[in-house]
Amino acid sequence: RAARRWTEHRAPDGRPYWNDGTRSTYAKPEELMTPMERADASTRWRENRAPDGRVYYYHQDTRETRWSLPDDLRLAREAAALAQSAIAAAAAARSSSPAPPPPPAAAAAAADRARRGSHRRGSPL
């Protein structure tokens, strides 16, 4: 299946929405989400802001609200952060690894050149 080409826009009220040429949605498409946004979307809790700017959490099914971070949302965020750390560590390890050895044919040719160079007349052994 071909990847959709989403573009972000702003509604007259300032809310962002996305369009892929065939439909529009106020819900950010999953393929555009950051790992942390995907973690948040994996639970039924949504983070909101009160008029005074304080963050609160709303459960979409139970309609419960709370000021403190719900455990399942906290766990989803921690798992996403750990996964991102592991990805970053693996990328760093790959970038700091020594260059791979040359292919066998190149290594054999280099060894052959070195052997011929060390057996020239008058060269020390």
C-alpha atoms as an extended CHARMM CRD file, in Angstrom:
* protein
*
       125  EXT
         1         1  ARG       CA              0.0000000000        0.0000000000        0.0000000000  PROA      1               0.0000000000
         2         2  ALA       CA              1.3580000000        3.4080000000       -0.9360000000  PROA      2               0.0000000000
         3         3  ALA       CA              2.0680000000        5.8780000000        1.8550000000  PROA      3               0.0000000000
         4         4  ARG       CA             -0.3370000000        8.7840000000        2.0670000000  PROA      4               0.0000000000
         5         5  ARG       CA              1.0020000000       12.2840000000        1.6460000000  PROA      5               0.0000000000
         6         6  TRP       CA             -0.5190000000       14.2120000000        4.4810000000  PROA      6               0.0000000000
         7         7  THR       CA             -0.3740000000       18.0000000000        4.6340000000  PROA      7               0.0000000000
         8         8  GLU       CA             -1.0490000000       20.0100000000        7.7740000000  PROA      8               0.0000000000
         9         9  HSD       CA             -3.4500000000       22.9620000000        7.7380000000  PROA      9               0.0000000000
        10        10  ARG       CA             -5.1690000000       25.2860000000       10.2380000000  PROA      10              0.0000000000
        11        11  ALA       CA             -8.9160000000       25.5600000000       10.6620000000  PROA      11              0.0000000000
        12        12  PRO       CA            -10.4200000000       29.0540000000       11.0870000000  PROA      12              0.0000000000
        13        13  ASP       CA            -10.4920000000       28.4540000000       14.8730000000  PROA      13              0.0000000000
        14        14  GLY       CA             -6.7390000000       27.6880000000       14.8620000000  PROA      14              0.0000000000
        15        15  ARG       CA             -6.9430000000       23.9270000000       15.3280000000  PROA      15              0.0000000000
        16        16  PRO       CA             -4.5900000000       21.8770000000       13.1620000000  PROA      16              0.0000000000
        17        17  TYR       CA             -6.0240000000       19.3560000000       10.7300000000  PROA      17              0.0000000000
        18        18  TRP       CA             -4.4950000000       17.0660000000        8.1260000000  PROA      18              0.0000000000
        19        19  ASN       CA             -5.4940000000       16.2930000000        4.5550000000  PROA      19              0.0000000000
        20        20  ASP       CA             -4.2190000000       13.5350000000        2.2650000000  PROA      20              0.0000000000
        21        21  GLY       CA             -5.9300000000       14.7180000000       -0.9090000000  PROA      21              0.0000000000
        22        22  THR       CA             -9.0170000000       12.5850000000       -0.3590000000  PROA      22              0.0000000000
        23        23  ARG       CA            -10.0220000000       13.2910000000        3.2280000000  PROA      23              0.0000000000
        24        24  SER       CA             -9.3670000000       15.5920000000        6.1690000000  PROA      24              0.0000000000
        25        25  THR       CA             -9.0350000000       14.7620000000        9.8620000000  PROA      25              0.0000000000
        26        26  TYR       CA             -8.4720000000       16.6490000000       13.0940000000  PROA      26              0.0000000000
        27        27  ALA       CA             -6.8070000000       13.5270000000       14.5420000000  PROA      27              0.0000000000
        28        28  LYS       CA             -3.1210000000       13.5160000000       13.6610000000  PROA      28              0.0000000000
        29        29  PRO       CA             -2.4540000000       10.5200000000       11.3860000000  PROA      29              0.0000000000
        30        30  GLU       CA             -0.4580000000        7.8230000000       13.1510000000  PROA      30              0.0000000000
        31        31  GLU       CA              2.2800000000        7.8000000000       10.5230000000  PROA      31              0.0000000000
        32        32  LEU       CA              3.0180000000       11.4750000000       11.3340000000  PROA      32              0.0000000000
        33        33  MET       CA              3.0810000000       10.9890000000       15.1130000000  PROA      33              0.0000000000
        34        34  THR       CA              6.2520000000       11.0730000000       17.1690000000  PROA      34              0.0000000000
        35        35  PRO       CA              6.9560000000        7.9850000000       19.2870000000  PROA      35              0.0000000000
        36        36  MET       CA              5.6630000000        9.8680000000       22.3520000000  PROA      36              0.0000000000
        37        37  GLU       CA              2.4610000000       10.8670000000       20.5370000000  PROA      37              0.0000000000
        38        38  ARG       CA              1.9350000000        7.2200000000       19.5470000000  PROA      38              0.0000000000
        39        39  ALA       CA              2.4460000000        6.2280000000       23.1980000000  PROA      39              0.0000000000
        40        40  ASP       CA             -0.2000000000        8.7460000000       24.2740000000  PROA      40              0.0000000000
        41        41  ALA       CA             -2.5810000000        7.5210000000       21.5460000000  PROA      41              0.0000000000
        42        42  SER       CA             -2.1600000000        3.9280000000       22.7610000000  PROA      42              0.0000000000
        43        43  THR       CA             -4.1690000000        4.7070000000       25.9080000000  PROA      43              0.0000000000
        44        44  ARG       CA             -7.6640000000        6.1270000000       26.3560000000  PROA      44              0.0000000000
        45        45  TRP       CA             -6.3040000000        9.0840000000       28.3600000000  PROA      45              0.0000000000
        46        46  ARG       CA             -5.9370000000       12.4750000000       26.7030000000  PROA      46              0.0000000000
        47        47  GLU       CA             -3.8920000000       15.3740000000       27.9990000000  PROA      47              0.0000000000
        48        48  ASN       CA             -5.6880000000       18.7350000000       28.0400000000  PROA      48              0.0000000000
        49        49  ARG       CA             -5.1530000000       22.2260000000       29.4310000000  PROA      49              0.0000000000
        50        50  ALA       CA             -7.4910000000       23.9950000000       31.8080000000  PROA      50              0.0000000000
        51        51  PRO       CA             -8.2870000000       27.6640000000       31.0520000000  PROA      51              0.0000000000
        52        52  ASP       CA             -5.6770000000       28.6510000000       33.6620000000  PROA      52              0.0000000000
        53        53  GLY       CA             -3.0060000000       26.6500000000       31.7760000000  PROA      53              0.0000000000
        54        54  ARG       CA             -2.7230000000       23.6780000000       34.1250000000  PROA      54              0.0000000000
        55        55  VAL       CA             -2.5080000000       20.2390000000       32.5250000000  PROA      55              0.0000000000
        56        56  TYR       CA             -5.1820000000       17.6720000000       33.3050000000  PROA      56              0.0000000000
        57        57  TYR       CA             -6.0260000000       14.2280000000       31.9610000000  PROA      57              0.0000000000
        58        58  TYR       CA             -9.3490000000       12.9950000000       30.5900000000  PROA      58              0.0000000000
        59        59  HSD       CA            -10.3350000000        9.3440000000       30.0680000000  PROA      59              0.0000000000
        60        60  GLN       CA            -12.3440000000        8.9780000000       26.8690000000  PROA      60              0.0000000000
        61        61  ASP       CA            -14.4370000000        6.0140000000       28.0460000000  PROA      61              0.0000000000
        62        62  THR       CA            -15.0690000000        6.6890000000       31.7310000000  PROA      62              0.0000000000
        63        63  ARG       CA            -15.0130000000       10.5210000000       31.4180000000  PROA      63              0.0000000000
        64        64  GLU       CA            -12.8290000000       10.6160000000       34.5170000000  PROA      64              0.0000000000
        65        65  THR       CA            -10.6170000000       13.6720000000       34.8560000000  PROA      65              0.0000000000
        66        66  ARG       CA             -7.5530000000       14.0350000000       37.0440000000  PROA      66              0.0000000000
        67        67  TRP       CA             -4.6950000000       16.4190000000       37.6090000000  PROA      67              0.0000000000
        68        68  SER       CA             -2.0230000000       13.7510000000       38.0730000000  PROA      68              0.0000000000
        69        69  LEU       CA             -0.5700000000       11.6440000000       35.2640000000  PROA      69              0.0000000000
        70        70  PRO       CA             -2.4770000000        8.3270000000       35.0650000000  PROA      70              0.0000000000
        71        71  ASP       CA             -0.3420000000        5.2080000000       35.5650000000  PROA      71              0.0000000000
        72        72  ASP       CA             -1.1050000000        3.6240000000       32.1790000000  PROA      72              0.0000000000
        73        73  LEU       CA             -0.2270000000        6.8490000000       30.3610000000  PROA      73              0.0000000000
        74        74  ARG       CA              2.9730000000        7.1740000000       32.4130000000  PROA      74              0.0000000000
        75        75  LEU       CA              3.9350000000        3.5660000000       31.5970000000  PROA      75              0.0000000000
        76        76  ALA       CA              3.2490000000        4.0610000000       27.8710000000  PROA      76              0.0000000000
        77        77  ARG       CA              5.4360000000        7.1900000000       27.8580000000  PROA      77              0.0000000000
        78        78  GLU       CA              8.2320000000        5.4420000000       29.7730000000  PROA      78              0.0000000000
        79        79  ALA       CA              8.1850000000        2.5180000000       27.3210000000  PROA      79              0.0000000000
        80        80  ALA       CA              8.3740000000        4.9420000000       24.3740000000  PROA      80              0.0000000000
        81        81  ALA       CA             11.2780000000        6.8040000000       25.9910000000  PROA      81              0.0000000000
        82        82  LEU       CA             13.1510000000        3.5380000000       26.6180000000  PROA      82              0.0000000000
        83        83  ALA       CA             12.5860000000        2.4270000000       23.0260000000  PROA      83              0.0000000000
        84        84  GLN       CA             13.8700000000        5.7760000000       21.7360000000  PROA      84              0.0000000000
        85        85  SER       CA             16.9490000000        5.5050000000       23.9800000000  PROA      85              0.0000000000
        86        86  ALA       CA             17.6760000000        2.0140000000       22.6770000000  PROA      86              0.0000000000
        87        87  ILE       CA             17.3220000000        3.1890000000       19.0690000000  PROA      87              0.0000000000
        88        88  ALA       CA             19.6290000000        6.1450000000       19.7280000000  PROA      88              0.0000000000
        89        89  ALA       CA             22.2100000000        3.9000000000       21.4420000000  PROA      89              0.0000000000
        90        90  ALA       CA             22.1470000000        1.4280000000       18.5440000000  PROA      90              0.0000000000
        91        91  ALA       CA             22.5860000000        4.2550000000       16.0260000000  PROA      91              0.0000000000
        92        92  ALA       CA             25.4900000000        5.6740000000       18.0300000000  PROA      92              0.0000000000
        93        93  ALA       CA             27.1210000000        2.2430000000       18.2200000000  PROA      93              0.0000000000
        94        94  ARG       CA             26.7700000000        1.8000000000       14.4540000000  PROA      94              0.0000000000
        95        95  SER       CA             28.2740000000        5.2090000000       13.7240000000  PROA      95              0.0000000000
        96        96  SER       CA             31.2510000000        4.6470000000       16.0560000000  PROA      96              0.0000000000
        97        97  SER       CA             32.0180000000        1.1270000000       14.8380000000  PROA      97              0.0000000000
        98        98  PRO       CA             35.2400000000        0.6280000000       12.9040000000  PROA      98              0.0000000000
        99        99  ALA       CA             34.9490000000        0.2770000000        9.1540000000  PROA      99              0.0000000000
       100       100  PRO       CA             34.0300000000       -3.2330000000        8.0470000000  PROA      100             0.0000000000
       101       101  PRO       CA             36.8760000000       -5.4070000000        6.7670000000  PROA      101             0.0000000000
       102       102  PRO       CA             37.4860000000       -5.3410000000        3.0180000000  PROA      102             0.0000000000
       103       103  PRO       CA             35.8770000000       -8.0370000000        0.9040000000  PROA      103             0.0000000000
       104       104  PRO       CA             37.9420000000      -11.2460000000        0.6120000000  PROA      104             0.0000000000
       105       105  ALA       CA             39.2100000000      -10.4880000000       -2.9180000000  PROA      105             0.0000000000
       106       106  ALA       CA             40.4620000000       -7.0380000000       -1.9070000000  PROA      106             0.0000000000
       107       107  ALA       CA             42.1120000000       -8.4120000000        1.2490000000  PROA      107             0.0000000000
       108       108  ALA       CA             43.8530000000      -11.1730000000       -0.7440000000  PROA      108             0.0000000000
       109       109  ALA       CA             45.0980000000       -8.6610000000       -3.3430000000  PROA      109             0.0000000000
       110       110  ALA       CA             46.4480000000       -6.3650000000       -0.6190000000  PROA      110             0.0000000000
       111       111  ALA       CA             48.2210000000       -9.2860000000        1.0870000000  PROA      111             0.0000000000
       112       112  ASP       CA             49.6840000000      -10.3760000000       -2.2520000000  PROA      112             0.0000000000
       113       113  ARG       CA             50.9920000000       -6.8550000000       -2.9680000000  PROA      113             0.0000000000
       114       114  ALA       CA             52.5180000000       -6.6900000000        0.5140000000  PROA      114             0.0000000000
       115       115  ARG       CA             54.1590000000      -10.1070000000        0.0700000000  PROA      115             0.0000000000
       116       116  ARG       CA             55.6740000000       -9.1760000000       -3.3030000000  PROA      116             0.0000000000
       117       117  GLY       CA             56.9030000000       -5.8420000000       -1.9540000000  PROA      117             0.0000000000
       118       118  SER       CA             58.7140000000       -7.4460000000        0.9840000000  PROA      118             0.0000000000
       119       119  HSD       CA             60.5890000000      -10.0000000000       -1.1610000000  PROA      119             0.0000000000
       120       120  ARG       CA             62.2490000000       -7.5680000000       -3.5640000000  PROA      120             0.0000000000
       121       121  ARG       CA             65.9790000000       -7.8980000000       -3.9470000000  PROA      121             0.0000000000
       122       122  GLY       CA             67.8550000000       -5.8760000000       -1.4350000000  PROA      122             0.0000000000
       123       123  SER       CA             64.9240000000       -5.3300000000        0.8360000000  PROA      123             0.0000000000
       124       124  PRO       CA             65.3520000000       -6.3410000000        4.4650000000  PROA      124             0.0000000000
       125       125  LEU       CA             63.3630000000       -9.3450000000        5.6430000000  PROA      125             0.0000000000
